[in-house]
Amino acid sequence: MNSVTPPAKLTPKDFATDQEVRWCPGCGDYAILKGVQKTLADIGARPEKTVFISGIGCAARFPYYMATYGFHTIHGRAPTFATGVKLANPDLDVWVVSGDGDALSIGGNHLIHMLRRNVNLQFLLFNNEIYGLTKGQYSPTSRAGTRSPSTPLGSVDNPISATQLALASGARFVARSIDNQIKHMPVVLARAHAHAGASFVEIFQNCIVYNDGVFNDFTAKDKVANQQIAVENGQPLLFGTNKQKGLYIQPAAFEIEVVTLGENGITEADVLVHDETNKVLATLLAGLQGPDFPVAIGVLYCDPAPSYEEGVQVVKDRAPSKTEGDLNALLRTGHTWQVDAKS
Amino acid sequence: MSTNTAFKNEAPNEAPRQSLDSAVVRFAGDSGDGMQVTGGQFTLSAALAGNNLATFPDFPAEIRAPVGTTFGVSSFQINFGSSVIKTSGDDFDLLVAMNPAALFVELKGLKQGGIIVVDKGSFSDRNLRKAGYEENPLENGTLDAYRLIQLDISQLTLDAVKEHGLSNKEALRCKNFWTLGYVYWMFAHKRKETIDFLRTKFAKRPDIAEANISALNAGHSLGETSEAADGFQGFAIPKSEDAAPGLYRTVMGSEALAWGLTAGAQLANLHMTFCSYPITPASSVLHQLSNMSEYNVSTFQAEDEIAAVCAAIGASYAGTLGVTSSSGPGIALKGEAIGLAIGIEIPLVVVNTQRAGPSTGLPTKTEQSDLYQAVYGRNADSPLVVLAARSPAHCFEVAVEAVRLATKYMTPVMVLSDGYIGNAAEPWLIPDINAIEPFPVTFRADPEGFHPFVRDEETLARAWAIPGTPELMHRIGGIEKDYDTGHISYDPSNHQKMTDTRAAKIKGIANDIPAQTIAAGPDGGSVAVVGWGSTYGSINRAVSNLLDQGKQVSHIHLTNIWPLPANLGELLAGFDKVLVPEMNTGQLLTILRSEYLVPAKGINKVNGQPFKIRELEQAITAEMEG
């Protein structure tokens, strides 16, 4: 038996290219880039097997900064290129990097279909609730009333919930993190990578130029404890400075409410325990918003199912012939006739 | 003259059949009458009888238009015979009309003195009204210029299938096979293949299979046993004598495309990933390939046209042959992604089965009006290769050539077919794939001196390095890349150089394609008639007829639309006049005028129907005399 030398352990720096990073100073994307590079080192990813695919937007420059294979494609279509890559070579480890405009506006259709097919890849949506690269127009996740160059008196449209859309599309893995949660993010990304199938991760990302501080009401240091809840499978859904607050479901109402331990006879036993295979719970958690509720981060939903590539193989195996077909023979099946040479 | 039929009880008449060199038959009925299946079976029987042939399925966009209406008429035309058959024929010799609407719509295409077979049972007052007849044409003498064979096909079919216990509705659906049996008798075609076909098709409903077979046999025996008043005993069309020796089959354009793409991928030593979105009339290529997974083919029905082309590009990026297929409106949606494939210089084959437009236009009718779209239809300076198939069988070699050029030059190649070619059938001398020179792809593996845009000096093609290859990790994308490093570059002079290089690469392909030849006539002189695509048969026959009349005229037919063959300018300069017949308002015409500054003139038609030989002869003659 041949002895195989295990590949050298790579560090986050080994995943960085020599290209100058061209995001604005202070952009949340820098932290995410570091988080992803750390994740790849942590999980032992091989650069030659790893492909980063993006569409258009600030986030879409991401592949140029990763010392892996990278494909910067066209606006909104990254999931379709990624699907083609996985169809051609299911062994590749594919990460798609997208933004709120790219994934939810121009590319909304492709996101839905990639998720429902359950293509085995990681989809990272950097949500900054604004169009950055085109200089600050409101996006499909901008809150109604957002003032921007294209909506000087305030936007009219209601925002879309990325995670609820992903769940409704049939995603089997839906998670969230935040650009400034540098410890939390690599853990979530590693979970996304470990999940076989489409893994959807929304990362709240601050656009320092066009939408600075838009998430401050739950990401600012003094808000973390009371306005965020980091969910963990099997653990009670507790938050607050001293973990004194919890999420509770009124049995008759299908609505989450925030309770305080020790008040009105509430004990920890009354608090909901996170079950990441429960899609109804995941949908409720995805919908929580301040100021009355904490924003849920972590793995909201993980309930694996066969991936698209596995399904494709199952269908291929149904073909009547298991051996490679002879095209010359195929052309000669059915009704043929011989014309003889003239004597 | 009207021909009445009467039953004969004695043995079949031994009177000789009338000998014909060729015949044009048109089957017409409601879109639910099964005319396309009938035509397909008749095509097969003609082929097996050793005839040359060309077919033209002509059907409405609606799947089941309201019964009995003129806009619901579905037709299938076949021209078959012992001589060279180049088109599906101009006027037809025999019209089979399953109802008044079919007669109403199609009669104008029947030759004077031609034969009409009608289902008399369908000529009810209600059906006559729906077709727009105020009086019954079977009774008022308006068809006296033709040989009219009136049969109560509906009743004869019901009688023939009675023993099989079908419902009345199911039984009536056998009338197309009754009619086919009768027409088989007219041309002495054999029934066996159709009987086999029915038993396979209705393997799960043997009662329906057997009922259709009974109908087929009944129609046939009516022909054998009936005696026409004018002694009509059917036709005999001798076998074709001019075919090259070898094994033949019939092939439709969509089949030949699917097989050609598969053959091309095999010759390139690549797996093919075919990504498409359903659209008329292109979907049949997807259907065909979806059944070919054991031939190293994967198919993907995407969520939309854009996803289809992008998945194909992704599949090429990962080291397979990405192919996408659509019709004009779908190709329009793919435009941005095709531009990306041009920018990142990746192999991609894009098949456009053209239809009449703009927009939805006439989805089931043919046109060749996407030539500008193919050559010019993207933002910026974005050249690619354009090839056009001229006939159903020709789709095979064009598809192989598309794969060769796409992989050798790292470029998208657009293949133009059209609704006529895609659905029409013709006999095909089956090629031996092992006899075609293979063109295997070598992926880049050597890291020495590698960057993604390092080029082959001769072809200017960039290196194809695929994910999974150690030490060749690189990034590509839509932003302009540096000529020397492959990194992003906003440098103006670099963009100039890259744009020039992309254009030079495609232009250089002119030296790697066959020189333009003459399809008919001398290689210089008075008039060159220049065509492309599915007009081949009509132009060739029209020019041949004019040559027979002693006129000085030549036919040039282009397969390589972009780049144009290197010798084409010189060739055209050798003619006093250049005429360009097209089923558009003058697209190749504009390209030829702009490329070669020749005073070419167009002969143009966009009525959804192929050119007739006669109308081309007249138009060419008018231009020669004018």
Interface residues (C-beta under 8 A of the other chain):
Chain A: T17 Q19 P47 E48 K49 V51 I53 S54 I56 P63 Y64 M66 A67 T68 Y69 G70 F71 H72 T73 I74 R77 T80 F81 A82 T83 G84 V85 L87 A88 N89 D91 L92 N109 H110 I112 H113 V312 V315 K316 A319 S321 K322 T323 E324 G325 L327 N328 L330 L331 R332 G334 H335 T336 W337 Q338 V339 D340 A341 K342
Chain B: L44 A47 L48 G50 E193 S240 E241 A243 A244 P245 G246 L247 Y248 R249 T250 W259 T262 A263 Q266 H271 T273 C275 M292 S293 E294 Y295 N296 S298 F300 A302 E303 D304 I306 A307 A308 C310 A311 A312 I313 G314 A315 S316 Y317 A318 G319 T320 G322 E336 A337 L340 I344 L429 I430 P431 D432 I433 N434 I466 P467 G468 T469 P470 E471 L472 M473 H474 R475 I476 G477 G478 I479 H487 I488
